[in-house]
Amino acid sequence: MKEILLAVVVGLWATASIAHSPLEATTPADKSIVTEMPLEVFLNFKNTIRLTRVVMTNSDKPGIDLDLDGNKKFLSEHRIPVPPMGSGIYLIEWRGLGADGHALKGSFGFSVK
């Protein structure tokens, strides 16, 4: 009986881990230092996700919502234009919906010298 229960728990855990779509890479890379402000940020997810909100904050300035018009579909790669805000430390916070229906969120940051 214990073996069956263990097999069910492991199976459910494996299914749940496959279902989610973690952020695999970003450009600029998380915690990187770049010499000039990028024209866009790139988010690459393991599986497809539909972004619902992306906010960019520069140092102590208020955050701004980024334009997601070109990112309304379920995609694994999202390119989002960013306005020039000069040098400083940037934080990108994102929220989305995985194709499996799970709400996802995360963040990454970079510095512009």
Backbone bond lengths (Angstrom), bond angles and torsions (degrees), N, CA, C in turn:
res aa  C-N    CA-C-N  psi(-1)  N-CA   C-N-CA  omega(-1)  CA-C   N-CA-C  phi
1 M - - - 1.453 - - 1.538 111.32 -
2 K 1.339 116.44 -42.59 1.457 120.10 179.58 1.521 111.01 -62.10
3 E 1.331 117.03 -36.89 1.460 120.76 -179.58 1.526 111.08 -64.75
4 I 1.332 116.11 -39.69 1.472 120.31 179.28 1.518 109.69 -66.14
5 L 1.319 117.25 -45.19 1.467 121.15 178.99 1.526 110.91 -61.62
6 L 1.314 116.80 -42.86 1.457 120.92 178.27 1.529 110.89 -62.87
7 A 1.321 116.95 -41.75 1.470 121.01 178.82 1.527 110.89 -63.13
8 V 1.314 117.79 -40.07 1.472 121.50 178.65 1.529 110.35 -65.46
9 V 1.325 117.02 -44.91 1.465 120.84 -179.85 1.525 110.39 -62.71
10 V 1.329 117.49 -45.83 1.462 120.84 179.08 1.520 110.29 -63.34
11 G 1.315 118.19 -40.78 1.467 121.64 178.44 1.516 112.30 -63.29
12 L 1.328 116.90 -42.96 1.467 120.10 177.92 1.522 110.91 -66.02
13 W 1.318 117.86 -41.03 1.455 121.19 179.09 1.521 110.58 -63.02
14 A 1.330 117.40 -43.36 1.470 120.95 179.96 1.518 110.90 -65.00
15 T 1.326 117.61 -41.00 1.463 121.10 178.36 1.515 110.86 -64.09
16 A 1.320 117.53 -42.28 1.469 120.66 179.58 1.517 111.26 -64.92
17 S 1.334 117.29 -39.57 1.462 118.63 -178.69 1.517 111.42 -70.25
18 I 1.318 118.23 -31.46 1.461 121.59 177.75 1.528 110.14 -72.88
19 A 1.316 117.35 -33.98 1.464 121.89 -173.81 1.522 112.60 -68.02
20 H 1.316 118.04 -32.66 1.464 119.87 -176.38 1.521 111.45 -78.75
21 S 1.308 115.35 161.30 1.455 121.11 -175.07 1.524 110.51 -125.70
22 P 1.325 118.13 80.53 1.472 119.57 -177.21 1.525 112.22 -68.86
23 L 1.317 114.28 155.38 1.467 121.55 174.42 1.519 107.84 -72.85
24 E 1.335 116.67 121.24 1.463 120.81 -177.20 1.521 112.87 -93.93
25 A 1.346 117.25 -37.27 1.467 120.02 -176.84 1.519 109.84 -156.75
26 T 1.329 115.30 156.72 1.465 121.44 175.98 1.520 109.14 -137.38
27 T 1.324 115.02 156.69 1.461 121.80 170.64 1.517 106.54 -133.01
28 P 1.315 117.46 119.47 1.450 129.66 -2.77 1.536 110.96 -61.03
29 A 1.312 115.48 152.79 1.456 121.30 179.76 1.527 110.56 -66.22
30 D 1.327 115.91 150.41 1.456 121.38 177.69 1.525 110.02 -56.81
31 K 1.310 116.34 132.48 1.478 125.54 178.23 1.524 113.43 67.64
32 S 1.337 117.36 16.60 1.466 119.64 179.23 1.526 111.16 -83.58
33 I 1.335 115.31 164.88 1.459 122.45 174.97 1.519 106.61 -120.53
34 V 1.328 116.20 123.59 1.461 121.29 179.64 1.524 109.23 -116.45
35 T 1.324 115.78 156.77 1.468 119.79 -175.73 1.519 113.27 -88.46
36 E 1.328 117.45 -19.80 1.466 119.68 176.40 1.516 110.28 -142.91
37 M 1.317 115.22 155.68 1.451 121.68 -177.77 1.529 109.98 -64.29
38 P 1.334 118.43 127.65 1.466 119.51 177.06 1.527 110.72 -70.44
39 L 1.314 116.58 156.85 1.458 121.62 176.30 1.519 111.73 -81.35
40 E 1.339 115.99 -19.98 1.457 121.60 -179.94 1.523 109.65 -153.52
41 V 1.337 115.02 161.02 1.456 120.41 169.82 1.527 106.68 -110.50
42 F 1.310 115.35 148.48 1.453 122.67 -177.12 1.524 108.07 -121.22
43 L 1.331 116.19 126.58 1.459 121.72 178.12 1.519 108.28 -118.65
44 N 1.322 117.11 125.88 1.457 122.41 -179.33 1.529 108.39 -116.90
45 F 1.333 116.40 117.84 1.455 122.36 -178.39 1.522 110.66 -103.94
46 K 1.328 115.95 157.22 1.465 121.01 179.49 1.526 110.60 -63.90
47 N 1.327 117.03 -41.72 1.460 123.23 178.74 1.524 108.54 -127.09
48 T 1.308 116.93 -174.88 1.459 119.40 -178.45 1.529 111.29 -77.00
49 I 1.322 114.07 148.00 1.455 122.67 178.81 1.529 107.64 -149.00
50 R 1.329 115.60 146.85 1.467 120.42 172.30 1.520 106.56 -106.77
51 L 1.328 116.00 116.58 1.460 120.42 179.34 1.525 109.29 -71.79
52 T 1.322 115.81 136.66 1.465 120.45 178.19 1.523 111.93 -110.77
53 R 1.340 116.84 -23.46 1.464 119.96 177.85 1.517 109.50 -162.33
54 V 1.332 115.21 137.36 1.465 121.44 173.35 1.523 106.65 -136.12
55 V 1.331 116.20 125.51 1.457 122.51 -178.43 1.524 108.38 -118.47
56 M 1.333 116.24 134.53 1.457 121.99 177.47 1.525 108.90 -114.60
57 T 1.321 115.88 129.09 1.456 122.42 178.24 1.522 108.58 -121.07
58 N 1.329 117.05 135.43 1.454 123.10 176.96 1.515 108.24 -113.73
59 S 1.322 115.46 112.34 1.463 123.25 178.43 1.517 111.44 47.92
60 D 1.323 117.96 -117.77 1.464 120.98 -176.27 1.528 112.99 -98.41
61 K 1.333 118.02 8.30 1.463 120.98 178.84 1.528 109.86 -80.24
62 P 1.332 118.08 155.13 1.465 119.66 178.31 1.533 111.07 -63.91
63 G 1.325 116.11 148.43 1.454 120.78 178.12 1.521 111.61 -69.94
64 I 1.339 115.68 152.12 1.461 120.49 176.69 1.530 108.64 -124.78
65 D 1.333 115.40 142.65 1.456 121.21 175.51 1.519 108.85 -75.08
66 L 1.323 116.44 129.20 1.464 120.58 178.03 1.522 110.26 -85.55
67 D 1.324 116.07 152.74 1.458 123.84 -177.39 1.533 109.82 -74.48
68 L 1.321 116.43 118.09 1.459 121.66 -179.14 1.526 113.04 -105.13
69 D 1.339 117.43 17.51 1.468 120.10 -176.75 1.522 113.40 -53.83
70 G 1.310 119.11 -38.94 1.456 121.48 -179.34 1.518 113.93 -86.68
71 N 1.324 116.68 7.64 1.471 121.23 -174.39 1.525 112.22 -130.13
72 K 1.326 117.34 39.10 1.464 121.52 -177.52 1.532 113.23 -85.17
73 K 1.332 117.65 -13.34 1.459 121.54 -176.34 1.521 110.73 -94.31
74 F 1.330 115.24 167.33 1.462 121.27 172.53 1.523 107.48 -76.75
75 L 1.328 116.46 110.88 1.465 123.31 -178.17 1.520 108.94 -133.94
76 S 1.323 116.62 158.63 1.464 119.05 173.27 1.532 110.73 -95.40
77 E 1.343 116.84 -16.95 1.464 121.03 178.29 1.526 109.81 -124.97
78 H 1.316 115.56 127.20 1.466 121.59 -179.59 1.526 109.39 -124.88
79 R 1.331 116.21 127.60 1.470 122.90 172.80 1.526 107.00 -110.54
80 I 1.327 115.81 123.58 1.461 120.55 -174.68 1.518 108.82 -124.56
81 P 1.340 117.06 120.51 1.471 119.37 178.04 1.529 111.02 -64.41
82 V 1.326 115.24 144.06 1.467 120.28 178.46 1.529 109.06 -125.69
83 P 1.321 116.97 141.84 1.471 119.89 177.44 1.521 110.41 -76.59
84 P 1.329 116.91 150.31 1.469 119.33 177.54 1.529 109.91 -71.27
85 M 1.306 115.76 124.82 1.463 120.03 -179.66 1.522 111.50 -127.11
86 G 1.346 116.97 12.23 1.460 119.81 175.89 1.511 113.87 81.46
87 S 1.308 114.24 -168.62 1.463 119.78 -177.80 1.523 109.92 -76.12
88 G 1.317 114.42 164.13 1.457 120.09 178.58 1.511 111.84 139.11
89 I 1.310 114.60 -173.20 1.459 122.16 179.48 1.523 107.88 -100.46
90 Y 1.322 116.30 124.95 1.463 122.37 -176.74 1.522 110.46 -109.07
91 L 1.322 114.61 141.84 1.454 122.33 173.47 1.519 107.33 -123.68
92 I 1.327 116.43 127.23 1.464 122.67 176.17 1.524 106.68 -110.59
93 E 1.327 116.71 117.04 1.456 122.07 177.26 1.527 108.12 -111.46
94 W 1.335 116.77 129.89 1.461 120.77 -176.49 1.533 111.02 -126.77
95 R 1.319 113.22 152.96 1.465 121.89 173.46 1.514 107.40 -135.19
96 G 1.314 115.64 148.79 1.450 118.59 179.31 1.509 111.98 -162.85
97 L 1.314 113.81 -178.31 1.447 122.52 -179.31 1.517 107.48 -125.91
98 G 1.328 116.95 121.30 1.454 120.86 177.05 1.522 110.22 -72.90
99 A 1.316 116.59 158.29 1.465 121.30 179.30 1.521 111.15 -60.43
100 D 1.334 117.53 -21.92 1.455 121.89 178.74 1.529 112.35 -84.17
101 G 1.338 117.37 -0.23 1.462 121.79 178.23 1.521 114.39 93.93
102 H 1.315 118.90 -3.73 1.462 121.18 179.85 1.524 111.27 -79.96
103 A 1.332 115.12 137.74 1.465 120.51 173.83 1.528 107.99 -76.78
104 L 1.324 115.95 136.93 1.455 122.13 -178.98 1.518 109.31 -129.05
105 K 1.322 116.33 152.02 1.460 120.19 174.77 1.506 108.92 -155.90
106 G 1.318 114.73 160.09 1.449 120.01 178.87 1.509 110.66 -176.57
107 S 1.306 116.22 -174.04 1.457 120.84 -179.73 1.526 109.26 -156.97
108 F 1.319 114.18 161.77 1.457 121.71 171.59 1.515 106.89 -153.37
109 G 1.319 116.45 162.97 1.456 119.57 -178.02 1.514 111.40 -142.08
110 F 1.321 113.88 161.91 1.461 121.67 177.21 1.520 108.48 -155.22
111 S 1.319 116.19 165.09 1.462 121.00 179.05 1.520 109.64 -119.43
112 V 1.330 115.77 143.35 1.463 122.44 174.58 1.519 106.64 -112.88
113 K 1.345 116.74 121.34 1.471 121.33 -179.99 1.505 110.70 -89.37
